[in-house]
């Protein structure tokens, strides 16, 4: 008997659709989108019709529908032969250039403002699975934060919303990076925030985008002392070092000149609005996420 005839277990469905097993269990409990058959041993199994409904659920959420509404539509679908599963993304494959639509931003902001962490997580993970890191970051995450900050400026409220959204973005990026192909054995890329800089999401987004291409990274995170960064450089001998400064008070450039000069050389790249002073010779500044990825790729064989 083939696997399709016997039905699919939750682990197989998770791999086929790129949807985490805990999410599939939640969709079953909350919306009734669960396995509809049982194996000879009594275990619940997903059949072709179940997979069809789950694919539709995932597609609708990626387009911006709230999960409950997407589930109501998916449950109306009748059985249909499953389409071939998309291949697992590796360093040889790239995410589609299409990105989340404006409706996705609206849904994400709406879910964040009612502090619906479950919906926020679904929207982010569905977009990452469908489009990859860069389109999700540029066309969903950044516009959503912009909307949240504008409302903060208008009303003086919303810090809780920003914190919840930041937490869910960070978690989604970590999970997405872990699902990518194993690193290709090249020298790693080292990413850190400038000393006293606490805004870490951009470096984690870069790490997840590089993971999609099979690049090994090390993220040192917030408020990295330059002495600690120098020590990590000497230990790891990275191909590139990226330092993020979002606030002008954290963008002092003099410590960059004191970082070790390695052999083979490591390209030193900085990003963020905090870098206002003249940069030391050889340090590259980037202004966008896309530029950062492009410069980091140039360091790799």
N, C-alpha and C positions, 0 to 999 in steps of 0.2 A: 504494500500500500504506500502511495506517495505521501509526502508531508502535507501537500494540499488536501488530499483525500482525508487524511487523519486529522486535519486542522492544525493550527499554529498555537504554540505556547506563547506566553506573554514575552518571554525573552526574545523569541524569533520575531515577533511583531515589532518589538522595540528596535531591533536591528534593521528590519525591513523598512520601517517608516522613519527612523531617526527620531523617535519620540521616547523619552525616558519611561521606563516601566512604572515608576511612581505616578507619572502623569497619566498613563493608560489606566491605572487603578482608580485614579481620581475621576477620570472621564466615565468609568464604569459606575462608580458609586454615586456621582452627582447627576449624571445625565443618562445613564442606562446604555452607554456605548461600550458594551462588554462582549465577551465571548458567548456565542449562542448555541454551541454544540458541546457534547461531552465525548471524551475518548472511551475506549472499551474499559479502561481502568477507572472511569468516573471523573477524570480531570477535565475541567472546562477548557475549551479550545476555541480559537477564532477561526471562522471559515472565510471564504472569498467575499461574501457579502459584508461581513464584519469589517474586513480590511478596506473594502470600498468606502464604507461609511467613515472609517477612521481617517482615510486619506482626505476625504471631503472635509471632515472636521479640521484637520491640520491646515488645509488650503484656505478655508474660510477665516480661520484665526489669523493666518499670515496676511490676509487681505484687510484685516482690521475689525472683523466682527467680534463682538463679545462672545466668550465661550458658550454661554447658555443659548444665545441665538444661533450660533453655529451648530450646536448640538441638535437643536430643534429641526434645523434644515437637514442635517445629516441623517437623522432618524427617519425621515420620510423616504429615503432612497431605498430602492429595491436591490436585490442581489445582482451583481455584475462581475464578470471575470476580472480578477485583479490585474492591474497593469504591471509591467515588469518593474521591479524595484530599481531606484536610481543607484548607481554604483557608489560605494563609499568614497568620500572625497579624500584624495591623497595629495602629496606634493606635486603630482603631475596633473591634477585637475584643479580648476579654478571655480569659485562661486560665480553664478550668473550675475551679469551687470545690472539686471533689473533689481530695483529696490522696493522697499515698502511704500505703499501709496499713502497719500495724505490722510486717508481714513484710518490708517494704522496709527499715525501719530495722535489723531484725535482720540482713538480708543485707548491708547496707552496713557495719555494725559488724564482722561476721564477715570480710568482704573486707578491711577496713582492718587488722584485727589480724593477718592473714596477709600483710599488705603487698602485696596483689594490686591494684596500681594500675590495671590494665586493667579488672578487674571494678568497682572503685570508680568509674572514669570512666563505664563503661556505665550503672551504676545512676543516677548523678547526671544524665547527659545524657538518659537515657530519661525520668526524672521531669520534668526541665525541659521537654522536648518535649511531654509528655503533660499536665502540670498548670500549668506556668509557675513563675515565680520564687517568689512569696510562699508558695504551698502547699508547694513543695519546701523552702524555707528553714525554715518553721515546723514542718512535719510530718515532714521527713526529716533535714535537716542539723542543726538544733538538737538533736533527740532523739539523733542519733548522737554528736554531740560530748558531750552529757551522759553517755551511756553510757561513752564513752572516758574522760572525766574521773573518773567513779565508779570505774572499774577502776584508774585511776592512784592514786586515794586508797586503794584497798584493797591494792594490790600494790606501789605505788611505781614501777611500770614503765608504759611506753606513750607516752613522749614521741615516739618515732619514729612511732608510729601517728598521733598528733595532727598531726605535721608532714606526713605523707603525705596524710592526709585534708584538711588545710588547703590543700595544694598542688593537689590534684585538684579541690576545690570552687572555688578561685580560677580554675583553668583552664577548668572547665565554665561558670562564670558569664561569663567573657570571651567564650568561643565563642558562648554563647547570645545575649549582647548584640549581637554582630556580625551575627547572623542576622536581627535585627529590622528593621522598616521604617526608612527613613531618617528622621532627626529632622524635626519639622514646622516648623522655622524660628523657634521661640520663643526667648526668653532662656534660657540654659542654667541648670542647677542645679550648684552647686559643692559637692563633697563632700571632706572631709579628716578626718584623725585629729588629735586635739589634740597639742600639742607634747610629744614624748617618748612618745606612745602608739604601740605597735607592732602592735596587733590591728586588722587592716584589713578582714577579711572582711565585716563588716556594711556598710561603705560600698560595697564592690563589689557586694554583693547588692542594695542600694538602687539603685545605678546600673543594674544589669541589669533590675530591676523597672521602673524608669522608662523604659528603652529599649523595653520591651514596649509602652509607651504613646506611643512616638514622641517622648520628651523627650530633648533633648540634655543630656549631663552632662560634667563634668570632674572627675576623681578625682585629688587631689593625693597621697593615700596616707599612709603611716606617718610619724609624727614630723614633722608639718608645722609649721615655726616660724610664730608668729603674724604676724611681719613678712612672710613669704612669702605667707601667706593674705591679708593685707591688700593686698599688691601684686597678687595674682591677682584679687581683688575689683574693684580699680580698673581693671584691664585688661579684664575680661570683663563687668562690670556684670550679674551673674547675677540671676535672679529669686529665688533662695533660696540660702542657704549652710547646709550641715549639717556639724556637727562632732561626732565620736565620741570618747568617753572611756570606756574599759572599766575602768581602774584608778584608784582614788581619788587616787593620787599624780600623775596626769596631768590631773585635773579642776579645776584652778584656774580660777575664773570671772573674776577681775579682767581678764585680757587680752581677754576678750570685749567688755568695755565700750570698749576702745580700737580695735576694728575700725572701719573707715570707715563712715560713714552715706552711702549712695549715693542718687542721684536719677536714675531712679525707685528707690524703696526696694527693698532685698533683705531678705526675711524671714530671720532668723537662728534656726536650730533646732539644739538639741543633744540627743544621745541617749547612753545608756550608763550604767552604774552609777557611773562615776567622778565625776559631778557631784553633790557633796554640799553645796557652799556655795550661798548665795542667789545667784540669777542676776540679772544686770543687767536693768533695765527694758527690756521689749520682746523679750527672748530667750525662746523657747518651748522647753520641755523635753518630750520624748516618752519613753515607757517601753517601747514595743513597736515591732516592725517595721511593723505595720499602722498605728499612730498616725503613725509617721514618713512613710509613704507618703501618708496622708491630709493631713497638714500640708503636705507638699511639693506635692501636687496643688492645694491652695488658692492657691498662689502663681502658678499658671499660668492664662493667659486661656482 
